Amino acid sequence: MNNIAFNLHIGNLLKARYSIFLAIFPIGLMFLSFVPIWLLAEYLSVFFGIQEGTPIKDAENGWLWLSVFLSAMVVLMILGYITGWLINALLALVIFRWSREKIYAVYLNSDVPSSWLKDSVVATPTAHKKDKLEQWRKTRKQGKLKYILKTGVIGWGSFMYIIMAVLPAFRGSEALGFTLIWQAALWATAGALFGALTWYFSEKQYLKHSG
């Protein structure tokens, strides 16, 4: 188990209603971050002197604009996602009156209440924990770089690329090829960062529980 925000397995353990509720704020704020992102895009266009209607790839400072925009987009989306989890924790503290110790256990260590778990998980908690440790023991043998590429870039990054770039691109007016190229760079970077974070937290918890 690891930090709940980057725990790739927790969704499979929780009952559907808890899994959906916990995802509302993180996913919602991640996508809501597109509001400041597009405002930033307008500001950057003015700052770099890019005329309205001019394709970014043809502008004098186009690639510089794109580099700053992509970096800001990744950072703001991750901040939105993490902020959503912080709101979940705040709701637990203020509305549900959880103790700080319980909040730390749930959100930092994924030690969720047994009532949230599927019946099959509750019935065999010890065996399930050992199974998860064994799964990570096998996963970590592939190496950090391969894990980041497979889980982050190809897994999470490609899924987000299809949803956020490929499908909307066919309805947009911007040059299709250029759109797909810069969005590919964005989601590959975001996926790599996501993969690195999940590796870090999974490895940290593995070393803690296997030692």
N, C-alpha and C positions, 0 to 999 in steps of 0.2 A: 504494500500500500504506500501511497505518497501524497503529496500536496494535492488536494481534491481538484484544483483548477487544471492540473496537468496529468491527472490520473486517467489514462486511456481505458482502464478496465472497469472503473466504478459504475459506468452506465449499464453494464451487463449484470451488475450485482443488485442494483436498486429496483424497487417496484416502479412501475411506469409513472405513477403520479408524482413520486418524489424526483425521479429523473427529469421529468418535464418541468416541474416547478423550479428546480435548481438551475436549469438551463435558460430560463426566461431572461433574467437580467444580464448574464454574461454574453449570451448570443445577441440579445436585443441591443445592448450598448455597443457591442462590436460593430454591428451594422449601422447603428445610429452615429457612429464616429464618421460616417461618410458625409455628414452635414458640415462639420468643421473642415473636413478634408477638401470638399469642393469649394468652400469659402477660401481655403488656403490656396487652392489652384488659381482662383481669380486674383488673389493678392500677388502670387508669384508671377502671373502673366504681366501684371502692371510693373512689378519690381524689375523683371528681366526685359521689359520693353517688347513683349510679344503682342502683336496686333491681333485684335479680335478677328476670328475667321481664318487666321494663318495656321496651317498645320504645324504642330509642335516640331515635327522632324525637319521642317524647312526653315524654322526660325533660327536666328543667329545664336541665341543662347538656349536653343531647344533641349539639348542633351543635359545641360546644367539644370534647367527647369525640371526635366524628367527625373534626374538623380535626386534632387531635393524633394520632389513630390513623392517619389516612391519610398524614400526613407521615412518621410513624415507619415505616409499612409500606413506603413507597417507598424510604426511606433504607436500611432493613435488607435489602431485597431486592437493591438495588444493591450494598451492602456484601458480601452473600453471593456475588453474581456475581463481583465483583472478587476476593474472597478465594479463590474457586475457581481463578482464573487465577494468583494468587500461589502456590497449592499446586502447580499445574502447573509453574511456574518452579522451585519448591523441589525438586520431584521430579527435574527435569532436572539441578539442581545437585548434589544429594546422591546420587541413585541412578545416574543416567546419566553423572555426572561431566563435565557440560558446563562450559566456561569461562564466566566472567561476560560476556565479550564476545559469545559465541554466544547466551546467554540474552537479553541486551539486544537483539540483532539479531532474534531470533525473536519475542519477546513485546512489544517496544516498536515494532518496525518491520515485523513480519510477514514478515521475511526467513527463511522456513522452509527446511529442508533440501530439496534437489531430490528426495530419495527419498520425501518426503511428498506430492509433487505428482503429479497425474495425468499420464500419459505425453504427452498432447496439449499440456499446459502446458510440460513440460520441453523438448519438441521446439522450441518457439518462444518462449523466455523474453523476448527483446528485443521482439519483436512484441507479445507479450502485455502487457508493461509499458506500451508505447506505447498499446495499446488501452485499458488501464485509465485512463491519464492522459487520453485523449481522452473516455472515458465521463464522468469526473469534470468535465472542462472543460465538457461539455454540461450535466451535472447542476447545477453551481454557477450556471449562468446563470438558473435558475429562482428563485434567491434563497434566503436562509437560512430565512426564515419559512415559505415554501412547502415547502421540503425537510423542515423539522421537522414540519410538519403532515402531509405526505404519507407520509414514511418513518417518523417516530416515532409520531405520534398515530394516524393511519389504518392504517399498516402494522403496526408492532410492537404498539402499544397496543390496537388493536381485536382482534388475534389473541389477546393475553393476556386481554382482557376476555371474549371468548367462552369460552375455556378455563377461566378462573378464576372467572368470575361468572355468565355466562348458563347454562351447563350445570349447575353445582352449584346454582343458585338454584331450579331446578325440583324439587330433592330436599330443599330446606330448609324450615324452619318459619317463618322470618322473612318479613315482608311482602315480596312479590315486587317490587313497584314500588320500594320504598325501597331494597332490596338492589341492584337494577340501577342506581339513580340514583347512590348513593354509590360503587359500584364503577366506574361510568363516569367519575366525577371522579378516582378513584384512577388508573385506567389511562390516562386522557388526560394526567394530570400525569406519570406515569412514562414514557409514550411520548414526551412533549415533551422530557423530560430525556434520554432515550435518543437521540432525534433530534439534540438539541443537541450531545451528546458525539460522536456519529458525524460530524456536520458538522465539529466542531472538529478531530478527528484526521485526517479525510480532507483538509480544507483545508490543514492543516499539512504533511502529506506531499506534497500536490500542489505547494504553493509551493516545497518543498524540492527536488523532482525536476524541476520544470519551469523553475526558475530557472537 
